[in-house]
Amino acid sequence: KWTTNQIVTNWLGHYSPQLFLSSVLCGGSFSSVRLMNSHIFQLKIFQMGLTWRELKRFNTKRLWSIVILEDVPQLAIQGYFMWMSQLSSAIAVSSIIFSGVSMLVTMFGLATEREIYFNEKTSMITVRVTGSSVKDTRERCCSLKTALENELATLLEIGVDSIEVMKPSNIKNGL
């Protein structure tokens, strides 16, 4: 749950109206949450604080949102229209076929994501960095996320895509 992540809870306390507005502008919550976690321009509004794993878990909810609440009703309406109008034009038939294919592709894609999510092994390491040099340069240190990921990947001899460094949060005399 997101509420166990204090960074996300604090972010939601400050930016929930903007999250709602971006859901309307982006056409849905899935795109909006991804945007709000993008760290674009290093603006705080785009630093929601969800981990990659939390984002993947949230995206698996798309099955209910897209397939059950969008695609199935759309197929039902299209089928009902064809049945009532006794019309089986190429456009109506191809629309049903493409809706069905879209539903299948979404379901298979989500099944694959879910399989990856449940088979993935993770370790979480928390490091507190304190001292006068960190205290004086907090903002600069917070923006070194990519450099830190690259250095850790090199040190551990693994791919940089296997490492996720979260945005540091302030603690007394450090990060």
C-alpha positions as CSV (number, residue, x, y, z in Angstrom):
1,K,0.0,0.0,0.0
2,W,1.2,3.5,-0.7
3,T,0.2,4.7,2.7
4,T,3.1,2.8,4.2
5,N,5.5,4.9,2.2
6,Q,5.9,8.2,4.1
7,I,7.3,10.0,1.1
8,V,4.2,9.1,-1.0
9,T,1.8,10.0,1.9
10,N,3.4,13.4,2.3
11,W,3.4,14.0,-1.5
12,L,-0.3,13.1,-1.6
13,G,-1.0,15.5,1.2
14,H,0.5,18.3,-0.9
15,Y,-0.4,17.4,-4.5
16,S,-3.6,15.3,-4.5
17,P,-5.6,18.1,-6.3
18,Q,-2.9,18.2,-9.0
19,L,-3.0,14.4,-9.3
20,F,-6.7,14.5,-9.8
21,L,-6.4,17.3,-12.5
22,S,-3.6,15.4,-14.3
23,S,-5.8,12.3,-14.3
24,V,-8.4,14.3,-16.2
25,L,-5.9,15.8,-18.6
26,C,-4.0,12.6,-19.2
27,G,-7.1,10.6,-19.8
28,G,-6.7,8.3,-16.8
29,S,-5.0,7.5,-13.5
30,F,-2.4,5.2,-15.0
31,S,-0.8,7.8,-17.2
32,S,-1.2,10.4,-14.5
33,V,0.6,8.4,-11.8
34,R,3.4,7.6,-14.2
35,L,3.7,11.3,-15.1
36,M,3.8,12.3,-11.4
37,N,6.6,9.8,-10.8
38,S,8.7,11.0,-13.8
39,H,11.0,13.3,-11.9
40,I,10.8,15.6,-14.9
41,F,12.6,18.9,-14.5
42,Q,13.4,17.8,-10.9
43,L,10.2,19.5,-9.8
44,K,8.7,18.3,-6.6
45,I,5.2,17.8,-8.2
46,F,6.8,15.1,-10.4
47,Q,8.4,13.3,-7.5
48,M,5.6,11.3,-6.1
49,G,8.0,8.7,-4.6
50,L,6.6,5.4,-5.8
51,T,9.2,2.7,-6.4
52,W,9.4,0.9,-9.8
53,R,7.8,-2.1,-8.1
54,E,4.9,-0.1,-6.7
55,L,4.3,1.4,-10.1
56,K,4.2,-2.1,-11.7
57,R,1.8,-3.3,-9.0
58,F,-0.4,-0.3,-9.7
59,N,-0.3,-1.0,-13.4
60,T,-1.6,-4.5,-13.0
61,K,-4.9,-2.9,-11.9
62,R,-5.4,-1.9,-15.5
63,L,-7.0,-5.3,-16.2
64,W,-10.0,-4.3,-14.2
65,S,-10.0,-0.7,-15.4
66,I,-9.5,-1.2,-19.1
67,V,-10.7,-4.7,-20.0
68,I,-13.6,-5.1,-17.6
69,L,-14.9,-1.5,-17.5
70,E,-14.1,-0.4,-21.1
71,D,-13.5,-3.2,-23.6
72,V,-16.3,-5.6,-22.4
73,P,-19.0,-2.9,-22.4
74,Q,-17.8,-1.7,-25.8
75,L,-18.0,-5.2,-27.2
76,A,-21.5,-5.6,-25.7
77,I,-22.7,-2.3,-27.2
78,Q,-21.3,-3.1,-30.6
79,G,-22.8,-6.6,-30.6
80,Y,-26.2,-5.2,-29.5
81,F,-26.1,-2.6,-32.2
82,M,-25.3,-5.2,-34.9
83,W,-28.1,-7.5,-33.5
84,M,-30.7,-4.7,-33.3
85,S,-29.9,-3.2,-36.7
86,Q,-29.5,-6.6,-38.4
87,L,-26.4,-5.0,-39.9
88,S,-23.2,-6.8,-40.4
89,S,-21.2,-4.3,-42.4
90,A,-17.4,-4.6,-42.7
91,I,-16.9,-1.6,-40.4
92,A,-19.1,-3.0,-37.6
93,V,-17.5,-6.5,-37.8
94,S,-13.9,-5.1,-38.0
95,S,-14.7,-2.9,-35.0
96,I,-15.7,-5.9,-32.9
97,I,-12.7,-7.8,-34.1
98,F,-10.3,-5.0,-33.2
99,S,-11.9,-4.5,-29.8
100,G,-11.5,-8.2,-29.1
101,V,-7.9,-8.2,-30.2
102,S,-7.3,-5.1,-28.1
103,M,-8.8,-6.9,-25.1
104,L,-6.6,-10.0,-25.7
105,V,-3.4,-8.0,-26.1
106,T,-4.1,-6.1,-22.9
107,M,-4.8,-9.2,-21.0
108,F,-1.7,-11.0,-22.3
109,G,0.5,-8.0,-21.6
110,L,-0.8,-7.7,-18.1
111,A,-0.3,-11.4,-17.5
112,T,3.3,-11.1,-18.6
113,E,3.8,-8.0,-16.3
114,R,2.3,-9.8,-13.4
115,E,4.5,-12.9,-14.0
116,I,7.6,-10.7,-14.0
117,Y,6.4,-8.9,-10.9
118,F,5.8,-12.0,-8.8
119,N,9.0,-13.8,-10.0
120,E,11.2,-10.8,-9.4
121,K,13.6,-10.9,-6.4
122,T,14.4,-7.6,-4.7
123,S,16.5,-6.4,-1.9
124,M,16.1,-3.0,-0.2
125,I,19.0,-1.2,1.3
126,T,18.6,2.0,3.3
127,V,21.6,4.2,3.8
128,R,21.7,7.3,6.0
129,V,24.3,9.8,4.9
130,T,25.1,12.5,7.4
131,G,27.8,15.1,8.0
132,S,28.5,18.8,7.4
133,S,29.4,18.2,3.7
134,V,26.0,16.6,3.0
135,K,24.1,19.1,5.1
136,D,25.5,22.0,3.2
137,T,24.8,20.5,-0.3
138,R,21.5,18.7,0.2
139,E,19.9,19.9,-3.0
140,R,22.9,18.9,-5.1
141,C,23.1,15.5,-3.5
142,C,19.4,14.8,-4.2
143,S,20.0,15.4,-7.9
144,L,22.8,12.8,-8.2
145,K,20.4,9.9,-8.5
146,T,21.5,8.7,-11.9
147,A,25.2,9.0,-11.1
148,L,24.7,7.0,-7.9
149,E,22.8,4.3,-9.8
150,N,25.6,4.1,-12.4
151,E,28.3,3.9,-9.7
152,L,26.5,1.2,-7.7
153,A,25.9,-0.9,-10.9
154,T,29.6,-0.7,-11.7
155,L,30.6,-1.6,-8.1
156,L,28.2,-4.5,-7.9
157,E,28.9,-5.6,-11.5
158,I,25.2,-5.7,-12.5
159,G,23.2,-3.8,-15.1
160,V,22.1,-0.3,-14.2
161,D,18.5,-1.3,-14.9
162,S,18.7,-3.6,-12.0
163,I,19.2,-0.7,-9.5
164,E,16.6,1.8,-8.4
165,V,17.7,4.7,-6.2
166,M,14.8,6.5,-4.6
167,K,14.9,10.3,-4.1
168,P,16.6,10.9,-0.8
169,S,14.6,12.4,2.1
170,N,15.9,14.9,4.6
171,I,16.9,13.7,8.0
172,K,18.8,15.5,10.8
173,N,22.2,16.6,9.5
174,G,21.9,14.7,6.2
175,L,19.9,12.5,3.8
